[in-house]
Amino acid sequence: MMLIDCPYCGERAQAEFTYERTLDSIVSLDMPVEEVLARLFSRANPRGEDRELWRHTFGCRQWLVLRRHRRTHAIAAVDPYAPDDPE
């Protein structure tokens, strides 16, 4: 079982959380169409660590950024999500 250390609630089971997407696939309304298409359909699929957007759905309901290894699922960091932060 994967445990996620929520900065607001402490360590919880992964079943309380919902995966949304990787941070590099988030688009804004003012982005050019070419960039939106590239972010949504032409992204890299690294085997190593990636930054992902998760929500603590059955807890505090906060959005979180997990730095997680895609193959081992080891979580290196969990931070609150700030939409204005650079990737």
PyRosetta script that sets phi, psi and omega in degrees:
from pyrosetta import init, pose_from_sequence

init()
pose = pose_from_sequence("MMLIDCPYCGERAQAEFTYERTLDSIVSLDMPVEEVLARLFSRANPRGEDRELWRHTFGCRQWLVLRRHRRTHAIAAVDPYAPDDPE")
pose.set_psi(1, 133.2)
pose.set_omega(1, 179.1)
pose.set_phi(2, -86.3)
pose.set_psi(2, 131.0)
pose.set_omega(2, 176.8)
pose.set_phi(3, -107.1)
pose.set_psi(3, 138.1)
pose.set_omega(3, 179.1)
pose.set_phi(4, -118.3)
pose.set_psi(4, 127.4)
pose.set_omega(4, -178.3)
pose.set_phi(5, -89.5)
pose.set_psi(5, 88.2)
pose.set_omega(5, 180.0)
pose.set_phi(6, -64.2)
pose.set_psi(6, 130.8)
pose.set_omega(6, 179.4)
pose.set_phi(7, -65.3)
pose.set_psi(7, -16.9)
pose.set_omega(7, -178.6)
pose.set_phi(8, -100.4)
pose.set_psi(8, -35.0)
pose.set_omega(8, -172.3)
pose.set_phi(9, -114.2)
pose.set_psi(9, -11.4)
pose.set_omega(9, -176.0)
pose.set_phi(10, 90.3)
pose.set_psi(10, -168.2)
pose.set_omega(10, -175.1)
pose.set_phi(11, -70.9)
pose.set_psi(11, 127.9)
pose.set_omega(11, -178.2)
pose.set_phi(12, -137.6)
pose.set_psi(12, 160.9)
pose.set_omega(12, 177.6)
pose.set_phi(13, -69.8)
pose.set_psi(13, 146.2)
pose.set_omega(13, -179.8)
pose.set_phi(14, -59.0)
pose.set_psi(14, -25.5)
pose.set_omega(14, -179.7)
pose.set_phi(15, -61.8)
pose.set_psi(15, -20.6)
pose.set_omega(15, 178.1)
pose.set_phi(16, -79.1)
pose.set_psi(16, -11.9)
pose.set_omega(16, -172.5)
pose.set_phi(17, -110.7)
pose.set_psi(17, 156.8)
pose.set_omega(17, 176.3)
pose.set_phi(18, -123.5)
pose.set_psi(18, 126.5)
pose.set_omega(18, 176.1)
pose.set_phi(19, -75.2)
pose.set_psi(19, 135.3)
pose.set_omega(19, 178.1)
pose.set_phi(20, -104.8)
pose.set_psi(20, -63.9)
pose.set_omega(20, -178.0)
pose.set_phi(21, -175.9)
pose.set_psi(21, 172.2)
pose.set_omega(21, 174.2)
pose.set_phi(22, -77.0)
pose.set_psi(22, 152.6)
pose.set_omega(22, -177.1)
pose.set_phi(23, -64.7)
pose.set_psi(23, -29.5)
pose.set_omega(23, -178.5)
pose.set_phi(24, -73.6)
pose.set_psi(24, -3.8)
pose.set_omega(24, 178.1)
pose.set_phi(25, -103.8)
pose.set_psi(25, 5.8)
pose.set_omega(25, 178.1)
pose.set_phi(26, -81.5)
pose.set_psi(26, 130.7)
pose.set_omega(26, -178.9)
pose.set_phi(27, -119.2)
pose.set_psi(27, 157.6)
pose.set_omega(27, 176.0)
pose.set_phi(28, -115.4)
pose.set_psi(28, 163.4)
pose.set_omega(28, -177.0)
pose.set_phi(29, -67.3)
pose.set_psi(29, -23.5)
pose.set_omega(29, -177.6)
pose.set_phi(30, -95.0)
pose.set_psi(30, 6.0)
pose.set_omega(30, 179.0)
pose.set_phi(31, -74.9)
pose.set_psi(31, 146.4)
pose.set_omega(31, 174.5)
pose.set_phi(32, -64.2)
pose.set_psi(32, 148.9)
pose.set_omega(32, -177.2)
pose.set_phi(33, -55.5)
pose.set_psi(33, -40.8)
pose.set_omega(33, -178.8)
pose.set_phi(34, -60.6)
pose.set_psi(34, -41.8)
pose.set_omega(34, 179.6)
pose.set_phi(35, -68.9)
pose.set_psi(35, -39.8)
pose.set_omega(35, 177.4)
pose.set_phi(36, -60.0)
pose.set_psi(36, -48.0)
pose.set_omega(36, 179.9)
pose.set_phi(37, -61.4)
pose.set_psi(37, -41.5)
pose.set_omega(37, 179.2)
pose.set_phi(38, -64.9)
pose.set_psi(38, -43.4)
pose.set_omega(38, -179.6)
pose.set_phi(39, -65.5)
pose.set_psi(39, -36.1)
pose.set_omega(39, -176.7)
pose.set_phi(40, -85.1)
pose.set_psi(40, -33.1)
pose.set_omega(40, -170.4)
pose.set_phi(41, -122.1)
pose.set_psi(41, -9.2)
pose.set_omega(41, -176.1)
pose.set_phi(42, -127.5)
pose.set_psi(42, 34.9)
pose.set_omega(42, -176.6)
pose.set_phi(43, -83.5)
pose.set_psi(43, 158.7)
pose.set_omega(43, 175.0)
pose.set_phi(44, -74.1)
pose.set_psi(44, 158.3)
pose.set_omega(44, 177.7)
pose.set_phi(45, -126.7)
pose.set_psi(45, 74.9)
pose.set_omega(45, -174.2)
pose.set_phi(46, -67.6)
pose.set_psi(46, 150.0)
pose.set_omega(46, 177.2)
pose.set_phi(47, -87.3)
pose.set_psi(47, -13.7)
pose.set_omega(47, -176.8)
pose.set_phi(48, -92.3)
pose.set_psi(48, -143.4)
pose.set_omega(48, -177.0)
pose.set_phi(49, -74.0)
pose.set_psi(49, 144.5)
pose.set_omega(49, 178.6)
pose.set_phi(50, -142.9)
pose.set_psi(50, 157.2)
pose.set_omega(50, 176.5)
pose.set_phi(51, -101.3)
pose.set_psi(51, 127.0)
pose.set_omega(51, -173.6)
pose.set_phi(52, -127.4)
pose.set_psi(52, 149.9)
pose.set_omega(52, 177.3)
pose.set_phi(53, -97.4)
pose.set_psi(53, 124.0)
pose.set_omega(53, 178.5)
pose.set_phi(54, -127.8)
pose.set_psi(54, 159.2)
pose.set_omega(54, 175.8)
pose.set_phi(55, -125.5)
pose.set_psi(55, 135.5)
pose.set_omega(55, 176.4)
pose.set_phi(56, -82.1)
pose.set_psi(56, 75.5)
pose.set_omega(56, -171.0)
pose.set_phi(57, -60.4)
pose.set_psi(57, -44.4)
pose.set_omega(57, -176.9)
pose.set_phi(58, -105.9)
pose.set_psi(58, 39.3)
pose.set_omega(58, 178.6)
pose.set_phi(59, -147.9)
pose.set_psi(59, -120.7)
pose.set_omega(59, -176.1)
pose.set_phi(60, -79.0)
pose.set_psi(60, -10.0)
pose.set_omega(60, 179.5)
pose.set_phi(61, 67.1)
pose.set_psi(61, 16.9)
pose.set_omega(61, 179.0)
pose.set_phi(62, -82.3)
pose.set_psi(62, 151.8)
pose.set_omega(62, 173.9)
pose.set_phi(63, -86.0)
pose.set_psi(63, 137.8)
pose.set_omega(63, -176.2)
pose.set_phi(64, -131.2)
pose.set_psi(64, 153.4)
pose.set_omega(64, 173.3)
pose.set_phi(65, -109.4)
pose.set_psi(65, 119.6)
pose.set_omega(65, 177.1)
pose.set_phi(66, -104.8)
pose.set_psi(66, 132.6)
pose.set_omega(66, 170.2)
pose.set_phi(67, -98.6)
pose.set_psi(67, 106.1)
pose.set_omega(67, -169.6)
pose.set_phi(68, -131.2)
pose.set_psi(68, 141.7)
pose.set_omega(68, 176.6)
pose.set_phi(69, -79.8)
pose.set_psi(69, 125.8)
pose.set_omega(69, -173.7)
pose.set_phi(70, -67.2)
pose.set_psi(70, -29.4)
pose.set_omega(70, -176.8)
pose.set_phi(71, -92.6)
pose.set_psi(71, -40.7)
pose.set_omega(71, -177.8)
pose.set_phi(72, -93.8)
pose.set_psi(72, -15.6)
pose.set_omega(72, -176.8)
pose.set_phi(73, 66.4)
pose.set_psi(73, 12.6)
pose.set_omega(73, 177.1)
pose.set_phi(74, -67.7)
pose.set_psi(74, 130.8)
pose.set_omega(74, -178.7)
pose.set_phi(75, -96.9)
pose.set_psi(75, 120.1)
pose.set_omega(75, -179.1)
pose.set_phi(76, -88.2)
pose.set_psi(76, -31.7)
pose.set_omega(76, -178.0)
pose.set_phi(77, -160.1)
pose.set_psi(77, 150.6)
pose.set_omega(77, 173.5)
pose.set_phi(78, -132.2)
pose.set_psi(78, 121.6)
pose.set_omega(78, -178.1)
pose.set_phi(79, -129.8)
pose.set_psi(79, 154.8)
pose.set_omega(79, 172.6)
pose.set_phi(80, -63.0)
pose.set_psi(80, 146.3)
pose.set_omega(80, 178.3)
pose.set_phi(81, -83.9)
pose.set_psi(81, 130.2)
pose.set_omega(81, 175.0)
pose.set_phi(82, -123.4)
pose.set_psi(82, 107.7)
pose.set_omega(82, -174.4)
pose.set_phi(83, -54.5)
pose.set_psi(83, -25.1)
pose.set_omega(83, -176.8)
pose.set_phi(84, -89.1)
pose.set_psi(84, -5.6)
pose.set_omega(84, 179.1)
pose.set_phi(85, -71.1)
pose.set_psi(85, 141.8)
pose.set_omega(85, 175.2)
pose.set_phi(86, -69.6)
pose.set_psi(86, 157.1)
pose.set_omega(86, -178.3)
pose.set_phi(87, -65.6)
pose.dump_pdb("model.pdb")
